[in-house]
Amino acid sequence: MKNPLLLNLFLELRATGLPLTIDQYDLALMALSKSVDIVLNDNKPAIKGVLQTVWVKSRKQQALFNQCWDEFNQKSIYKNARIESQSDASTLKRERQKPEIEKIPQPALINDEPELPQPAAEIAQFNPDLPDDHGVGTSVKTKLKEVYYLPISRQELQRSWQLLIQKSTGNIRQIDIPNTVIDITKHGFFTQAVFTYPKTKYREVVLLIDQGGSMTPFHPFCRQLQQIYQTAKVYYFHNSPTDELYHDPQCWQGQSITSILSKFSPQHTLVIIISDAGAARGRTVPDRWEETYDFITQLIPKTKKIAWLNPLPPSRWVDNTAEEIAKINPSVPMFALETGEFQRMVKWLSSRNLTPHPPSLPEKEEEERGSSDDLWNYGFDAKGRIAVFEKLLGNSHLKFASYAAFPLVLTPDLLYCLYRKFFYQTSNLLWYAVADLLLSDLCQQVDFELYEMEREVRNELLKRLPRRNRKQILKELSDFLIQYISRQVSNQNQNNDLNQVQQWAALSYVEKGSQAAKELARKLQQAYLSNNKGELVRLSSVIETLAEPLKENYQPLLKIAQGYRAVVRGDDKGVEASRKIFESETIEVEGVKLKRPEINFGKVRLQSFDFDVITVNRRGEETKRETQQNYYFQESLPGNITLDMVAIPRGKFLMGSPEDEPGRYDDESPQHEVTVQPFFMGKYPVTQAQWKAVATNCPQVNRELEPNPSKFKENKQENNLPVEQITWYDAVEFCKRLSQLTGRKYRLPSEAEWEYACRAGTTTPFHFGETITGKLANYSATTIYGEEPKGEYRERTTPVGSFTANAFGLYDMHGNVWEWCDDHWHDDYDNAPTDGSAWIESNNVEEGAERLLRGGSWYNYPSFCRSAYRYDYYPDSRNHYTVGFRLVVSGARTL
């Protein structure tokens, strides 16, 4: 076993005259490897002391040792400086390499393996003033790219991991003769023997992580710990483990505690429980103590050692549940997330005979967090809550809260970055001030790791910024927030909701307020014209929040937003009041023309239509014909082309086919009940005329569209043949272009919507009944399904509407062209949605996974045209003249 730097020092000492032997070198190496303090901290005085004890026997030798030690350390410092100046690319590469358990490096001895510098991307996040080209896409519900702002460094966490899992089986060794000869040849003389050691065994480390609630502000630390403790087993719980532990952070996939503990080993399993134990909210909850007591009682006999890691310091454990939990059992000591305490925890877990000491809890001073006797006098309005916050936590916390009021939406990561930028070196605030703020009455949790302040609280806190340099502070906060956003957003995801809102806030308080107003006006315009109700409500709320900084010059934006929100709510009086404010039909804000709110904006006028519905028996004989009526609206397309959209009512149906249906396949099972919400569906498949009108006259969204992709064509200006040779991506692009044109959200139907619309209340193989005939649809009618006579095989598409409709008034649902659905292909209906929604595995439309086709075509046998038949097809496949599509629109408002 060798350590290159230690060996160099050893050889230099021998060269100066110290009579050192190989056994003394090995003894020093062994002693240093056993020192926990040296492993964790690379403690040079401790290293020097160990070496002196082993190697120095006289004052003369002491002088020689000191001289060599000083010279050697100067060389090491120079070498480290050169290593730390290496390129960011090589540093990042080393950082990303996963450590192999069987190749754990030896403890750092005299700067052996100098501490790695932070990767460039992490340093840039750590200091928002540095440029950074690295970014991770993020949105309201996606994981953010985190700065390293935690009190325990990555290097210290890595060293602790190495120490925790490694367990030597003993010191028995044998000389490795071949490698000893190689070593002699390399040095030119004998320096030491090379030994082989028994195979190293490793301990099992288990992390039990308290998730959600008061632990939410500490999720970034938990993620960092999991990233470094890569092979540790991780289980989650909320507040206190009861009957189950969970495999996922959302605490959905549970497993009984008894089952999990049965896999632990009293000889090898080390458990670290990460929880604030109730300290973050400062409450005493007897049930939490009892449940924790029961769990620890179960856990102790199943493990080698247990430690409780509390993110908060001992002063915060006093007079709440954490204080009592810390005293449950001395063999489960509680440690704080501080450097010294963390090292004590690692020593406790990795040492054999170390006796645990109960935590030393300070007596709580009444004035430390404020007295609660007079807090009720402050009231519950914004000023009252802020006053209580200051009373409990002090002026430094209030200043931090005032800075934190600048962003519209708060996450733990964002606040840690803000703390690091503005308070880390300039105040006495500690990192858990972030938790103090997020868990206070000033903030409300609105989603996973997502918080916000009420508008009144936010505005009141911003007023608390110092007046003498408020403008400069706002400028610095704006720059910080814009830089933060630029690191969070990738080139593919720059317009997500969270970062857009943050950017508008950043721009609104500085000289670029007009830019924010312009972007808001443009978004408002798009949402109103596309009749996007949710977006109108969201934007109006954002604009009201930003009304304070925008009010001087952009009051019209606020008034229009309020009018649009009245439109969404159906508040005709509110719309009329908004209309009276503006005389013209268009209002211009920073060059963006906004339409004056209209009472009936976005509504469609329904018309009725009559149609015949036919039912046949197994012999294809007509047994019933009746005239029915339904409603539709007509969409106008460029070039005087129209599109008829038929109303499909809400309802339930049994999706799939029964086991005795002729021609069925297993992928049509199991049958399951689905509830479908009302929508509108195209009366016919999209025609070539409709395709050309949109493809040539509507601007491109994501991809180009061929105006005339079909194989079968008619020499008519108004071509009623269905469009074919259409990929799934082409159909999606058509829907997006049409949505932009009309202001309504057109899309492909879900598979459930398609089958529900096709059946139209029937349960037979076809909506016509027990069979199908060549007089009822366009398919390969020379093949029979039931007992019907053979029919005509037309060998091409036919004009839409050439045959009779189903009971909803939809034509060509069986045959003519296959029709794309939005869903990904699944082999059966196990775990399929029951709400009529599309069954999507991923939101990435470029993934290339197979999609669904329904309805059959002119080319197919009758069994392929059944209501329940499903066909999988690659979304980028184009060269097939049997594939078209039909449109669906949801949420269209009617007069």
N, C-alpha and C positions, 0 to 999 in steps of 0.2 A: 504494500500500500504506500503510495508516494504522494507528496504534496510539493509541486515544483518550487514554489517560493520558499517554503520551509527548508527544502533540500538545498537551495542556493545559499540561504543564510547559514545552514549547517556546514556546508563546504567552505564558506568564507571564514567561519570561526575556526575550523580545522587548519586553514591556511595561515591564520594569524598565530597559531600555536596552542590552541585549546585542545587537550587530549581527549577528543570526543570519539565514542565508539558507535557502531551501528545500533547496538541495543539502546543506547541513550537517545538516538534519533527516534527509534520506534516508540520508546517510552514517552517522549515528548509528544509525538503525534497522537498516541493513545490518550494521554492526559488532556490534550487540547480538544479532542473529539468528544470527550465526556463532559465538557463544561457547557452547561446550558446558556450561561450568560455570554460566553464567547460566540456560540452558535447564533444566538438571537441578535447580538449587538455588535459583533466584530470588535470587541473591547480590547484595544491595544495594550493598555496597562495590565489587564488581566493576562493577556498572551505573554507579555514580557515577564510577568511574575512567574508564570508556569515554567517558562524556558529557563529562567535563572535558577529556579529550584532544582530542575533536573540536570542542568549543564554546568553551573558555576560552583566551584569548590574552594576558591580563595579570593582575596582582594585583588590580586594580580589578574586572575581570570575575570573578575567582575569588571575591571577597567577595560580589558580587551572586549568583553561582551558589550559593554555600553558603547564603545567606539563603533563596533560593527553594527550594532542595532541602529544607531543614529544614521550611519552612512546608508544602511540598507533601506531604511524608511524613506530617506530622500529619493533614492532610486525608485522606490515603489510609488511615491507621490507623482514623480515625473511620468512614470509609466501609466498611471491611472489617468493623468491629464490627457495623455495622448489617446488612450482608449475612449475617454468620454467625448473626444472631439471627432469621433467617427461619424460618418454620414447617417442621417435619419433613416435612410432606407435599410442599412444594415442593422441598425438598432431595432427598427420595427420588426425586421425579419427574425432577430433573436428573441424578441419579446413574444412573438406569435408561436414559437415552437413549443409544443406540448411536452412537459417533462415526462420521461418514461420512469415508471415506478422502479424498475430494476436498475436504473442508472442515476440514482439520487446523488448529487455531488457532495463531497465531504464538506464539513463546516468551514467557514471562511477563516483562514489563518494568516495573519499578517497581510491583509489585503489580497489574499488568494481569492480569485474571482471577484474583482472589484465590483462594488454595487452598481448595477446597471442604471444608466441614466433613464429618466422617463422617456417613453417614445415621443416623437415629435408631435403626433396628433394629440397626445394627452397633455403635453406641456402647453400647447396652444390653447387647449380648453381651459387649463388651469389659470392662464392669464389671458383674458379676453382681448388684450391689446395686441396679441400676436396674430399674424395672418394664419389661416388654416384652409387647406384645400380639401380636407377630409370632411365628409358629411354623411349622415344617416337619415333616410327618409322618416318622417314622423308625422303624426296627426293626433287628433284629440285622444284616440284610444290606442296609440301605438307607443312602443317603448322609445324613450328619448336617449340620445347619446349623452353620456354622463361625464362630467369633469371629475377628476380625482381630488376630492376635497376632504377626505375622511381623516380622522385623527391617527389611524394606524396606517403606515405606509405599505405599499404593495410589497416591497422587499421584505419588510418585517412579517407580513402575512405569509409570503413564500417560505421564509426561513422557518416560521412556526409550523407550517405544513410538513416540511421535511422532517422536522424534529418529532412531530406528533406521530407520524405513521411509521417511522423507522424503529425497529426493535432488533438489536443484535442477539444472536443465539449464544454468544460466548466469545472467548479470546483464543480458542484453540486454532492453531494455524500450522501450515506446512510450507517448506521452502519450495518455490516454483523454480526449478533448476533451469529450464530453457530460457525463461525471461530474465533470470539472474545473469546468465551468460550474455544475453543480448544487452543488458544494462552495462555490464563490464566492457563489452566491445564499444558501446556508445561513448562511455566516459574515458576509456583508455586505461582505467584502473578500477579496482574494486572499491565501491563506496558503501553498498548495502546489499543485503539479500532481498529478493522479491518474494513475498509470501502470498499464499492463497488462504482465503478465509472462508468459513462456513457461509452458506447462502443466507442472506439477510431475510428475515421475516418482517412483515409489516402489520401494524395495528389497523383496525377498522375504525374509521372516524364517522360518526353520525351527527348530522346537524338537524336539530329540531327548531324550526323557525316559526315564531309567532307572526301571523300575517294579517294585514288589514287593521282597521280601527286605529288605535293610538300608535301602532307600529308602522303605519303607512309612511310617515316622514323618514323612517329608517330603512325602507326597502332598498335604496341604493347601496347601503353597506351590506345588506344581506346578499344582494346580487354579486357584489364584488367578492365577498367571502366564498360564495358558491363557485365563482369563476376560478379562483385560485385553488380552493380545495376541490379539485376537479373530480377525484374519484370518491369523494365522501358521499355517503348515502344521505339524502335530504328528504325530510318529511315536514309537513306544515300543520299548524293548528291555529285556532283563533282564540286568543285570551288564555285559555287553559285546555289541555287535552282532556277529553272525556272518554267517549267510547271508541273513537277513531282518530287516526292520523291520516293525513292526505298526501297524495303524490303530486299535486299541482298547487300553484299559488292561489288559485281561486277557491280551493278547498271544496272541490266537487268529487274527485276520485278518491273515495275513502277506503281505508282498510282497517280492520279491527286492531286495537292496540295489542291484544293478546297474540294475534297472528304475527305482528311485526316484532314484538319482543322475543318471540320464540326463536328468531333468527339471530339474535344478539349473542355474544360470547362473553362470559365473565372474565375470560383470560385476555381478550384482544379488543373488545369494543369500548371506545371512548366516545362519550356523548357530550355535545355542547348545545345547551338550550339558549337560544337567542330571543330574549323577550324583555320588555320594559317592566313586566310584572305589575303593571298598574301605576308605575311611577310617573308616566308621561302626563296623565290627567290628574294625578295627585289624589286619587280616591281610594277608599277602603271598601272592598267588595268581599264579604265573607264567603260567598259561593266560590269565588275564584280561588281563594286560599284553600278551601276544602277540596276542590277538584284537583288543584295542583298537588296537595298533600297526598291524595290517593294515587295520583299518577307517579309521583316520585317514589312512593312506597313500592309500587309495582316495578319501577325501573331499576332501583339500586341492585337487587340481587341478580339482574340480568346483564350487568355491565361491569367493566373493569373500573372505570372512573367516570364521574359526571362533573361538569362545570356549568354554571349559569352566567351567561354574558349579558349584562344589562347595558344598553346604549347610554344610559344616563348615569351621572356620578352619584356616589353614596348620599350626598346631601339632599338629593331628590327622592331618596327612598323613604325618608323619615315621614311618619304619620300617614302612611298609605299601605296598600296591600304588599308592595315590594318589600317593605321592612319585615313583614311577617313571613313572607315566602323565603327571604334570605336566612331566616332562623329555623326553617322546617327541619333540616338535617345537616349537621356539620360536614357530612361526606358529600354534600352538594353545595359547595361554596359559591357565592355570587360575586362576580367581578365586574367592574365598570369598564366601559370602552375607552380606556385611557392607556397610554403607552406602558406605564409602570404596572398597572393592573392587568393588562393583557399579557405581559411577560410573566407575571405571577400565575396567571391561569395556565399558560403553556407549561411552566415548571411543575405546577400541580398535576397536570394531566400526564406529563412525560416522565415524572420521577416516581420511583418505587416506594420510598419510605417517607415522603414529605407529609407532614401532618397539617391538615387544613386549619386555618384560623378563621374564626367568625369575622365578618366584616365589621370594621370600626365605623359606626354611624354617628355623625355629629348630632348634637342636640339642636333642634330646629329653633332658630331665633324668630320671634314673632314678626319683627320688622323686615326679615329677609324677603318674604314673599307678600307681606302686607297682611293686615288684619281683615277678616271677612265680616266683622260686626257692622261696619258702616258702608259696605259695598252696595247694599240695597238702596242707599240714598242717591246713587248716581243715575238711576233710571236705565231703561233698556233701549233708548234711541242711540243713534250713532255716537254722539258725544259722550253719553253715559258709558257705553261699552268701551270706548277708547280710554276714558278716565279709569275704569276698572282695570284694564290691561296695564296701564302705566302704574297704577297703585300696586298691583301684584308683582310686576316684573321689572319696573324701573324705567328710567328715561332712555337708556341705551336700547332697550327692546322697542320702545316707542319710536325711536329714530329709525331702527331697522324696519319696523312696520310701515313707516311713512315712505321709505324707499320701495318696499315691497308692494305698495299700493299702485305703483306706476304701471306694471303689466296688468292687463285685463284678466288674464287667467294665470293661475299659479300652479306649479308643480314642485315637488321637493327638489328635483335637480336644478330647476331655474333659481330657486331661492338659495340653494347652496352656492351656486355660481355668483349670485348677487352678493351674498355674504362674503365670499372669497375676494370679490373685486373691491368692495367698498368698506368692509369692516374687519377683515382678518388681521390686518396690521395696524389699524387705527383706533381700535376700541377694545374694551375688555369683554366683549361678547364671545361666547364659545359656540361651537358649531351647532349644538342642539338648540340654539335660539330659533332655528328654522322650525323645529318641532313645536316649540313654545307658541310660535305665531300660528302655524297651521291648525293646531289643536285648540286655539283660543276661540272666543266668541266673535272675533273679527273675521273669521274665515268660515266658509261652508264647503264641505266636500260635495262635489257634484258628479264625480265619476272616479274611476280607479286612478289614484295618484293625481287627481285634478281638483283644484280648489278655486274659489273665487270670493271676492269681497262684495258685499252689497254696495250699490252705487253711492248711497249716502255715506257709508263708512269710508269708502275709497276716496271720495272727494274731500271728506273732512281730514283724512290723514295727509292727503297731498297739500292741504292748506298748512299743515304743521311743518312742512319743509322750511328751513330758514329763509326769511325774506331777502336778506342781504345778498345771498348768492343762489336764490332759487332757480333763476334762469340757467346758471351754469350747471347746477345739479341735474335739472331736467335734460339739459343737453347731454351730460355724461350718461344719464340713465337711458336716454334714447339711443346713443351710440352703443352702449352695452347691449341693449335689447336687440338691436338690428344685427350686431355681430353674433350674438347668441343664436338668433334665428338662422343666420346664414350657415352656421355650423350644423344645425339640426336638419336642414332641408337638403335633400339630394336634388340633382338636376331633373329626376323623373317625378318629383313630388313637391313642387314648389308652391302649390296653391292650396294646401290643406287648410282647414278651418282654423286650427289653433294658431298656426304661425301667421296667417293673414291678419287675424285679429290683433296679435301682438305687434305686428308691424304697423298697423294703422294707429295703434296707441302710441308707438314710438314716434311716428311722424307727426301726430296731432299736436304734441306739446312743444314742437320746435318750429323753426322757420319753414319746414316742409309740410305744414298743415294743409296747404292747398293740394299737395300731392295726395294726402290721405283722403281729403274730401273728394277728389277726382276719382280715386280708386273705389271709394264707397259708392259714389254716384253710379259708376259703371256697373258695379255688382248689383246695385239696386235696380238698375235698368234691366239687366239680364234676368233677374229673378222675377220682375213684374211681367215682362214680355213672355216669359216661359211659364208663367202662372205657378211658380214654385212657392207654395204657401210656407213651407217650413223655412226656406231661405229668407223670405220676406220678414217673417217674425224674428228670425235671428238677427238679420241686418238692422232692423228697426231698433232692436234692443241695444245692439252695439252703438248705433248712432246716438241713441239717447244717453248712453254711458259717456260717449265722447262729446256730448253737447257742451260741457263746461269749457274745454279748450277751443271748440269750434264755433261757439255761439256768436262771436262778434261778426264773422264774415259769412257763415254758412247756415244761418237759421233756416233758409228754404229747404235744405236737405233734411233737417229734422221734421219739418212740417209735412213734406212729401212722404217721408218714411212713416209718419203717424197715419197719414191717409191711406197708404198701401196696407198697413196693418189692419185698418178698419175694413178694407176690401176683403182681406182674408177672413176676418171674423164675421163677415156678413152684416156689419154695422152700417146700414145705409145712411143713418143720421151723421155718423162720423165721417163717412165719405163725402157727404154733401157739405159738411162744415169745412173739410179740407179743400173742396172745389171752390168754395167762396173766397178762400185766401188768394187763389191764383186766377187771373182773368183769362190767360191764354191756355191753349190745350197742351202746350209744351213748356217746360220750365228748364232753364239751362243752369247747370251748376258746374263750374270749371270746365266749360266746353262740352259737357255731357248733357244731352237733351232727354229729359224725363217726361213721360206722359202724365197729364193730370189724372188723378184717380177717377175711375169710372165705376158706377154702381154695378153694372152687369158685365164688367170686364172679364174675359176669359170664358164666358158661358157659351154653350152651344145650344142651338135650337133643334129639338128633336122633331122628326117627321115619322109618320107611320107608313108601313107598307104591308101589302098582302102577298101571300105565297101559298102554294100547294105543298102538302106533306103527304107522301105515299108510304104505305106499309105493305110488305110482301111476305108470303110464306116460304117454306123451304123449296118449293117448286118454282119460286120466282113469280108467283101469281099475285096480282094486286088484290089485297083484301080490304084495303081502307084508303080513302083519299079524302082529305079535308083541307079547307082553306083556313089559314091562321094569320095572325097579325103580330108584328113587332115594331120596334122603333129604331131609328138610326139617325145619325147626323152625317152631313156631307162636308168633307174637307176639300177646300179649293187648292189645287196645285198649279204651278206655272203652266202657261199654254192652254188654259181653259180645260185642264184635265181635273177630274174629280175623284174622290176616294170615299166610299161609303163605309161607315163604321157602325156596326150593329150592337145594340145593348144586350149584354149577357147578364142575367140576374144572378144575385147571390144564391148559393145552394150547396147541398151536400150530395155526394155520389160515391159509389163503390168503384175504386180505381183498380184496374187490372182485369184479368179474365178468370172465370171459373175453371176448375180442372177438367171439366167435361166439354169445354168449348173446342170444336174441331179446329185443327191448325194452330193451336196455342203453343207458346214456348214458356220455359221455366222463368225467363226474365220478366214475365208478366205477373209474377207472384211475389209475395202474397197479396191477395186482394185486401184493400184497406180503405176505410172511409176517409174522405178528404172534404174539407169545407173550403169553398171558393168564394171570394169576395166579388162584388159586381165589377165588370169591366166592359170595354168595347172591343170588338174584334172585327177585322176586315170581312165584309160580306163575301169577298172573293180572294183568292191568292193575288199577290201584287202582280199587276199586268206589266207588259213591256212598255206601254205608254206611260204608266205611272212611274216606272223605274227611270225612264229617260228624262221625264220632267224634273225629277229630283236630282238625278246624277249630273245633268247638264246645267241646271239653274241654281242649285244650292251650294254654298261654299264647302270646301273639303273640311272635315273635322280631323280625322286621323289617317285616312287612306284615299287613294284615287279610286274612282268607279268607272268601269267601262260602260259607255252609254248604251251599247247594243251587244250584250254578251250572249244572247240566246242563239241556239241552233235553229229553232223553228221560227220562221218569220212570216208575216202577212204583209202584202203591199197595200197597207191601209194607214192613213194618217193616225187614226185612233186604233191602235193595235190592242185587241182584247185577249190575245194569247197570254198565258202566264209567263212571266220572266223565268228563265232557267239558266243553268250553269252559273249558279250563284254560290259563293262560299259563305260560311257562317259569318266570317269577318265582314264580307260585303254587306250582308243583311244588317249587321249591327251598325255599320257606317250609314246605311240608308236611314235607319231609325234615328240616328243622331242628327243627321241633316234635316230630316223632316221635323224633328222636335224643335230645332232652332228656327225653322221656317214658321211653324204654327204656334209655338209657345206651349204645346202639350207634349207630354213625355211618351213618345212612341217607343215601342220595344218589341222583342220577340215574346211569344207566349211561353209560360212555363209548360212543362210536359203535362202537369195536372190540369192547367187551364185548357190546354188543347183537347185533352180527352173529355173533359167536362163539356166543352163547347161542341165537340163532335157528337157525343152521345145525345145531348139535348134531352135528357130524361130517360133514355132507353137503356136497357141492360143486355140487349142482343148483340151478336157479333158486329152488326152494321146498324146505323141509325135507320136504315130501311126495314130491318127485321132480321130474320134468320139467315138470309142470304143476300146476294147482290146479282144484278144482271147488267148486260151491256147496254140496256136501254136506260139504266139509272146512273151509270158512271163510266168514266174512261179508264179502262184497265185491260189487261190481257184476258178478255172474256172468252177466249177459246178454251180456257181451263175453267171447270166448274167448281163451285165450293159446296153447294148442297145438291139439290135435285133439279136445279134450274137448267134450261136448255143452254147450249153454247151460244155465245154471241160474237160480236165483231171485235177483232184486234186492230185498232186504228193505227198503231205504230207511230204515233206522234201526239203532241198536246192538242187540246181543243179549246176554243174560246171559253173564257170563264162564264159560268152561269148557263151552260148549255143543258144542264140536267136539273132535276128538282132539288129543293133545299131540304134541310132538316128542320126540326121543330123550332129552332131559334132563328131560322131564316138565313142560315149559312150555306153557301154553295161549294161544291167540289171538295168536300171534306174527305171523301173516299176517291183515290185515284187522281189522274191528271198530272200533278207534280207532288213530290215529297215536300214537306214543309218543316223548316228548321224550328227547333225549340231552344230555349235559353240554357237548359240544363246540361250538366256533364253526364256522360254515360255512366250508369251503374248496372251491375249484373243482375240485380233484382231490387225489390222494394223494401228490403230490410232496412229499418231506420230512416225510411223516406219521410220527407216533410208531410204533414197532414193539414197544412194551412193553405195549400194551393201555390206556395212559393216555389221558385226554381231551386233545384238541388245542385248547388254550386260548391265545388271543392276549394276553389281559389278565386280571388278577384282579378287575377292576372289573365287578361284575355289573350295574351300571346303565348300561353303555355303549350298549346298544341294538343291538349287532351281532347278525346273524342266527345262530340256533342250528339244531340238527339235529333232524329228525323221521325216524322209521323205521317200517316195517311196513305202511303203507297203512291204509285204513279201509273201512267199509261203503259209502262213497260212490265209491270209486276202482276203476279198471280193474285187471285182474289184474297187468299189468306193473309197476304202482305198488306192489304188495304183495310183490315179490320180496325175497329175503334181502339182496341187494346194493343195492336201490334207496335213494337218498338224496333228502331234500327239505329245503330251507332255509325258515325261517319266522321272523318277528320275535318276539322273546321276550315282548313285551308285547301280542301279538295275542290277543284273547279270543273274539271273536264268530264262532267256528267250532265247530260241534258235531261235529267229527270228531277232535278232538285230546284225548288223555288222557296217561297216563304209567304207567310201571312202576318199581318200587323195586329198589335194589341196596344191599347192606350188605357191607362188607369187614371182615375181622379178627374176626368173631364166634368166640369160643372154644367148643369143644364138649366135652361130657362123654364 
